[in-house]
Amino acid sequence: MHILADVLLAVGAGAALLPSVGILVVRDFYERLHYMGPAGSLGVVAVVASLVLTDPLSSASIKVVIVGVLLVVSNSVLTHATARAGRIHQLGDWKPQKGEKMVSEEPSKPDSASSHKKKTRHPGRKRFRK
């Protein structure tokens, strides 16, 4: 059991170290945000699992699980807020600027011969293009 806990701890440390190296390599603000995703989710989950395997029913393990859940949940929210703040800092507004095209994925119309409707993955989803 301790070997698995050590492996999970090493995975968690690696998931924190590798994105840090990636941040040093890339120059774009938004790419740096993508590199930090694994450190805030995979790394936290691996470290929490390692600590729970080491001492499963202690009060410290319960606290670590609560903090880990909060970190994983807040990771995506904070990443989105940081990206939005970066866009506002860069362009002055988070809304689409002149010259950016809004591309919407319209649901495809079903063939008249088929009786079932085709499903789209993301109906009505919009993307930005420069």
C-alpha positions in Angstrom: 0.0 0.0 0.0 2.9 2.3 0.8 4.4 1.7 -2.6 1.2 2.9 -4.3 1.1 5.9 -2.1 4.7 6.7 -3.0 3.9 6.3 -6.7 0.9 8.6 -6.4 3.0 11.2 -4.6 5.6 11.1 -7.3 2.9 11.5 -10.0 1.5 14.5 -8.1 5.0 16.1 -7.8 5.6 15.4 -11.5 2.2 16.9 -12.4 3.3 20.1 -10.6 6.8 20.2 -11.9 6.2 19.6 -15.6 3.7 22.4 -16.1 6.1 24.7 -14.4 8.7 23.9 -17.0 6.1 24.4 -19.7 5.3 27.9 -18.4 8.9 28.8 -18.7 9.0 27.6 -22.4 5.9 29.2 -23.9 5.5 32.9 -24.3 1.7 33.2 -24.8 -0.4 34.1 -21.7 -3.3 31.7 -22.7 -1.0 28.8 -23.4 0.5 29.3 -19.9 -3.0 28.9 -18.5 -3.4 25.6 -20.3 -0.1 24.3 -18.8 -1.3 25.0 -15.3 -4.5 22.8 -15.6 -2.8 19.5 -14.7 -1.0 21.0 -11.7 -4.3 22.2 -10.3 -6.3 19.1 -10.9 -4.2 15.9 -11.6 -1.5 16.9 -9.1 -3.9 17.6 -6.3 -5.9 14.4 -6.8 -2.7 12.3 -6.8 -1.3 13.9 -3.7 -4.7 13.7 -1.9 -5.0 10.0 -2.9 -1.5 9.3 -1.7 -2.1 10.9 1.7 -5.5 9.1 2.1 -3.8 5.7 1.3 -1.2 6.4 3.9 -3.6 7.3 6.8 -7.2 6.6 5.7 -9.4 7.5 8.6 -7.6 10.3 10.4 -8.9 13.8 10.8 -5.9 15.1 8.8 -7.0 12.9 5.8 -10.5 14.2 5.9 -9.2 17.8 5.9 -6.9 17.0 3.0 -9.8 15.6 1.0 -11.9 18.7 1.7 -9.0 21.0 0.7 -8.3 18.9 -2.4 -11.9 19.0 -3.5 -11.9 22.8 -3.1 -8.7 23.1 -5.1 -10.0 21.0 -8.0 -13.3 22.8 -8.1 -11.8 26.3 -7.9 -9.0 25.5 -10.5 -11.3 25.7 -13.5 -13.2 28.8 -12.1 -9.9 30.6 -11.4 -8.5 29.7 -14.8 -11.5 31.0 -16.6 -11.5 34.2 -14.5 -7.8 34.7 -15.2 -8.3 34.2 -18.9 -11.1 36.7 -18.9 -9.0 39.2 -17.0 -6.1 38.7 -19.4 -8.5 39.4 -22.4 -9.8 42.5 -20.7 -6.3 43.7 -20.0 -5.2 42.9 -23.6 -8.2 44.2 -25.5 -10.1 46.4 -23.1 -13.2 44.3 -23.1 -14.0 40.6 -23.0 -16.6 40.8 -25.8 -15.7 40.0 -29.4 -13.8 42.8 -31.0 -14.1 44.2 -34.6 -12.4 41.8 -37.0 -13.1 38.7 -34.9 -15.6 36.5 -36.6 -18.3 34.7 -34.6 -18.6 31.1 -35.9 -21.6 29.2 -34.6 -22.1 25.5 -35.0 -25.7 25.2 -36.2 -27.4 21.9 -35.7 -27.5 20.0 -39.0 -30.8 19.4 -40.6 -31.9 15.8 -40.8 -32.4 14.1 -44.1 -36.1 14.0 -45.2 -35.6 10.3 -45.8 -34.4 9.4 -42.3 -36.9 9.4 -39.5 -34.4 10.1 -36.7 -32.8 13.4 -35.9 -29.0 13.8 -36.1 -27.5 14.9 -32.8 -24.8 17.5 -32.8 -22.1 17.6 -30.1 -22.5 21.3 -29.2 -25.6 22.9 -30.7 -25.5 26.6 -30.9 -21.9 26.8 -29.6 -20.0 29.8 -30.8 -16.3 30.1 -31.4 -14.1 33.1 -32.0 -11.8 33.4 -35.0 -9.4 36.2 -35.9 
